[in-house]
């Protein structure tokens, strides 16, 4: 027996040695890959931190990068296990995988610089950093002309704009900002910073760095930060820095703003002329109130009425006079009266306004009663509650509508509704009413809302008397307010978006009436156990986006808690028992580090929202979901399988994210959601094998995804895959699609109604649709008739949108194919040489945005046909793209031509060309005697100025008339 054991041991050693000899560097290469993975993880954390702090709309390429990083991290974990268990016959294949993965990780690391920034800015969105409100008459135009003349005057380096609150200083500065974006003198280097009353050097430095896309490498040392800002400004050359809402003198040197030098401008707005003088402004412009006629015209415009009853007109004139020509007061007052027709209501309003303004002699103070009157006219308490809630956010902070509505629901500020859809509709209606009343304004292209600083002051003034708030949000506080400030009568406290790292041991504020505590977006690491012991009335606790590592056990005793928000607390590994929190209706643990559900979750029988996306949970214990029968929103990490029977028992479910591993379960789940007879949202994934993959998924969408070889699995033999009738988006990611994507669509029921399709890393896919005989095509139908957006990422064998079977002459087009497509993105497809065949351009009549990036073999965008006797573009041919607005070409080293004919594209607004140095002509701009009428920007990398200047143009003056549109960055 001993001899046999020795033989076996020797044999195992021989096999191991043979394996090592076969691939001697496998272990060393794996360790190298592991180090690169760790660096990539660190970079991912940094990118996520930047995204969360900024609160702006991120670029899709950033989303895709994060997903690809997560894929590689997960794949490496699997690969590492396989290497540890490997035998000699598999080591060669594993070595190849390590080599391939190392290249992928290095590419991801290179991509992580994001030279174009993380967020949607001027170049890829609307052409402006903010939407500028319409101007108010002749006085506005005169002031703007004065400001613009000063900006263009090389002898004036600093400009001050002053006037009382609400007079329109910010509107003027915004208008100047947006016009400067198109001024070649400054090459797009125009930076807007809101300073506000509670500013600090640290906060202002951070805000300027964010505008410059600068990451401080020197920590929190203000002198070193100032030096780094100074150096960054120096490298930018000419620039304009606009500081809005400056309340006191700012030492520019301490901040890091360069001293006066040619072609570098500083613009400030302030309520004080003295501040402008102290800041050394060479040109100071006062913004006066409107004339009586301009005030009357603005009031009528906002009222939305041309003809008025004589008595109503008389009342309106009194209101206009009461507003003193102050635009903010006029707009807000007119907004509060919009839609009022009854003469009795007008008379009552006149008396009410008169009483609220009695005894006010100072115009600056008099505007607040006018604004307060507009608040009182809301009448409906729920409108007033929702309005006041908005003041919990930092000054001039853009707030996403969806976030506001979710908070209105959580705080029970609105009327109760039977479904989440109805509650969301009510929330949108409330925000629309507040916007129409001019108490909130829409400032960004994604519909975000914000408060004017004077209106926020008014709101905070109300909360000092009626509903007690303590609001110290966005002030970059490093310490939590002293315990003396935490008075017993406080109802809501907002300390969001500060720099608070710790709470003093032993601090236990006595706040028995406190209902809401917001500590989100702080680098907070721990909370003493006694902190919550005297807050037993707490209903909402928001610790999202903090560095918290563990929660105090006193949270377990907050029996009145309705909402516990811990999303993006990446360092949080565990949560104390929640058994006593039986009134909890929302629990958000998304993107935390927890690996198992907290104890007592099954006791939360009132829970309506449970979000676990992005966690490292390995399972959902049996029976937990069955006990949460009131769930309306359930979002699970997609690397674990859905307990299908328990989900199908949730009769109130309206919003779901999760994954299944069989067609049968997918069809059952979709049938269940559609049987609820109410609108629903979903992100459902079919995954053949659960392997630790975690994806950051959006909420409130209608998406079905196929991941992890799910379309290669034997379960596909179960029958056709059912898609929801209202599906909006399809996603394929390493699912096993092969050949033509249209063939994959044939397996899917209702696929013809899909509006958006994303395809990631499908190794076998060659084209979108294969063109063949008429009979066969007609039998297949038109799978893309509703498709509006198509995005293709890292498809190594993809050769084009279309592939012919035989000659083009026998491959007629299907009517209606791609006719709705507006957005086409092709990233990292290294086999494709031409994007759109010339003869098939007619299939894309509505294309508005074309992005092609990181495709190594691309030679033409609109190309000649293959060498099969089909037509070839002549240099005199006219190629028309009637709706194209954005053309983005990035890192295409072999691109020689956009098209060979003359391209007619009057709709083009933005052209982005980066690292395409073999391109000799820019077709949409060439051959015309003037720029396209809609053109706004031509974006070129600053390092490629010489390439731009070497381009060939048909028209001799093209370079001159295009120069004002060119921005080097």
HELIX and SHEET records of a PDB file:
HELIX    1   1 UNK A    2  UNK A   22  1                                  21    
HELIX    2   2 UNK A   26  UNK A   54  1                                  29    
HELIX    3   3 UNK A   60  UNK A   84  1                                  25    
HELIX    4   4 UNK A   88  UNK A  111  1                                  24    
HELIX    5   5 UNK A  137  UNK A  152  1                                  16    
HELIX    6   6 UNK A  169  UNK A  180  1                                  12    
HELIX    7   7 UNK A  184  UNK A  186  5                                   3    
HELIX    8   8 UNK A  201  UNK A  211  1                                  11    
HELIX    9   9 UNK A  222  UNK A  236  1                                  15    
HELIX   10  10 UNK A  252  UNK A  255  1                                   4    
HELIX   11  11 UNK A  273  UNK A  278  1                                   6    
HELIX   12  12 UNK A  292  UNK A  303  1                                  12    
HELIX   13  13 UNK A  310  UNK A  323  1                                  14    
HELIX   14  14 UNK A  327  UNK A  337  1                                  11    
HELIX   15  15 UNK A  343  UNK A  356  1                                  14    
HELIX   16  16 UNK A  363  UNK A  376  1                                  14    
HELIX   17  17 UNK A  381  UNK A  389  1                                   9    
HELIX   18  18 UNK A  390  UNK A  392  5                                   3    
HELIX   19  19 UNK A  401  UNK A  410  1                                  10    
HELIX   20  20 UNK A  420  UNK A  436  1                                  17    
HELIX   21  21 UNK A  453  UNK A  463  1                                  11    
HELIX   22  22 UNK A  483  UNK A  485  5                                   3    
HELIX   23  23 UNK A  553  UNK A  557  5                                   5    
HELIX   24  24 UNK A  601  UNK A  603  5                                   3    
HELIX   25  25 UNK A  624  UNK A  627  1                                   4    
HELIX   26  26 UNK A  644  UNK A  647  1                                   4    
HELIX   27  27 UNK A  663  UNK A  674  1                                  12    
HELIX   28  28 UNK A  714  UNK A  718  5                                   5    
HELIX   29  29 UNK A  741  UNK A  745  1                                   5    
HELIX   30  30 UNK A  751  UNK A  753  5                                   3    
HELIX   31  31 UNK A  774  UNK A  780  1                                   7    
HELIX   32  32 UNK A  808  UNK A  810  5                                   3    
HELIX   33  33 UNK A  838  UNK A  844  5                                   7    
HELIX   34  34 UNK A  923  UNK A  925  5                                   3    
HELIX   35  35 UNK A  942  UNK A  944  5                                   3    
HELIX   36  36 UNK A  945  UNK A  949  1                                   5    
HELIX   37  37 UNK A  958  UNK A  962  1                                   5    
HELIX   38  38 UNK A  963  UNK A  965  5                                   3    
SHEET    1   A 5 UNK A 190  UNK A 194  0                                        
SHEET    2   A 5 UNK A 239  UNK A 246  1                                        
SHEET    3   A 5 UNK A 264  UNK A 270  1                                        
SHEET    4   A 5 UNK A 158  UNK A 162  1                                        
SHEET    5   A 5 UNK A 283  UNK A 286  1                                        
SHEET    1   B 2 UNK A 441  UNK A 442  0                                        
SHEET    2   B 2 UNK A 449  UNK A 450 -1                                        
SHEET    1   C20 UNK A 469  UNK A 471  0                                        
SHEET    2   C20 UNK A 492  UNK A 494  1                                        
SHEET    3   C20 UNK A 516  UNK A 518  1                                        
SHEET    4   C20 UNK A 540  UNK A 542  1                                        
SHEET    5   C20 UNK A 563  UNK A 565  1                                        
SHEET    6   C20 UNK A 586  UNK A 588  1                                        
SHEET    7   C20 UNK A 609  UNK A 611  1                                        
SHEET    8   C20 UNK A 633  UNK A 635  1                                        
SHEET    9   C20 UNK A 655  UNK A 660  1                                        
SHEET   10   C20 UNK A 681  UNK A 687  1                                        
SHEET   11   C20 UNK A 702  UNK A 707  1                                        
SHEET   12   C20 UNK A 729  UNK A 733  1                                        
SHEET   13   C20 UNK A 756  UNK A 760  1                                        
SHEET   14   C20 UNK A 789  UNK A 793  1                                        
SHEET   15   C20 UNK A 823  UNK A 827  1                                        
SHEET   16   C20 UNK A 849  UNK A 853  1                                        
SHEET   17   C20 UNK A 886  UNK A 890  1                                        
SHEET   18   C20 UNK A 910  UNK A 914  1                                        
SHEET   19   C20 UNK A 937  UNK A 940  1                                        
SHEET   20   C20 UNK A 966  UNK A 968  1                                        
SHEET    1   D 2 UNK A 721  UNK A 722  0                                        
SHEET    2   D 2 UNK A 748  UNK A 749  1                                        
SHEET    1   E 3 UNK A 738  UNK A 740  0                                        
SHEET    2   E 3 UNK A 764  UNK A 771  1                                        
SHEET    3   E 3 UNK A 800  UNK A 804  1                                        
SHEET    1   F 2 UNK A 834  UNK A 837  0                                        
SHEET    2   F 2 UNK A 860  UNK A 863  1                                        
SHEET    1   G 2 UNK A 878  UNK A 880  0                                        
SHEET    2   G 2 UNK A 902  UNK A 904  1                                        
END                                                                             
